[in-house]
């Protein structure tokens, strides 16, 4: 397979200067690019490249493709080559696409009277693109309070913070402790609070992230995972924010009460 891909690439580079009229467009999102092109007569395959890296070979009846997991704020150069059954290049397109950013303020509005004793009438989150020298690009999420102040809810710690993973008292006044407590207070539907918590692990991506947290309350240990996913829907930027737990933890977490929206909170970018 590696030898075959190498032959595709070599042939493409050699002939690329001769073919550049395939009718195609590339539409960029903050972390993805969508391609659409018109059929080329006698084509059996369509090969797509990111710079000189082979991405995929598609059958002759496919005229769209989506490349995901791309870095925000980057210019990418793509190529689409139409090939016949003998792997001869019939036509090609050379496309440049620049990804944008997810940055901004997103909001979910409660459409019901189930608001967790007034604490979840809405949910506003600010997204900020950031870069770590070891882990690469990721997003910081800040929950906006009713008074306009912000608390960082993702990630709770800097990636090199030695205190990350240690047990934290629920009443701790540190940055991570305060952020966790304010977020937990809004989503906790019971009258009981955890006694301690600790960050178990964090996962990051170009449009998503998650944090697994272990909690202790009333002698019971439970796990809670908070996650987010940034996506496009009907031309709008959206943020899906969800929390799920094990044992009794899931039962006391506030879920989206809006009809037809599921348990996760779907926030729309407003500015």
Secondary structure as UniProt FT lines:
FT   HELIX           2..15
FT   HELIX           16..18
FT   STRAND          24..28
FT   STRAND          33..37
FT   TURN            41..42
FT   STRAND          45..50
FT   TURN            51..52
FT   STRAND          53..59
FT   TURN            60..61
FT   STRAND          64..67
FT   TURN            72..73
FT   STRAND          75..83
FT   TURN            85..86
FT   STRAND          89..98
FT   STRAND          104..109
FT   TURN            116..119
FT   STRAND          122..132
FT   TURN            133..135
FT   STRAND          136..144
FT   TURN            146..147
FT   STRAND          150..154
FT   TURN            159..160
FT   TURN            162..165
FT   STRAND          168..169
FT   TURN            170..171
FT   HELIX           175..187
FT   STRAND          196..204
FT   STRAND          208..217
FT   TURN            218..219
FT   STRAND          220..233
FT   TURN            234..235
FT   STRAND          236..245
FT   HELIX           248..251
FT   TURN            259..260
FT   STRAND          265..269
//
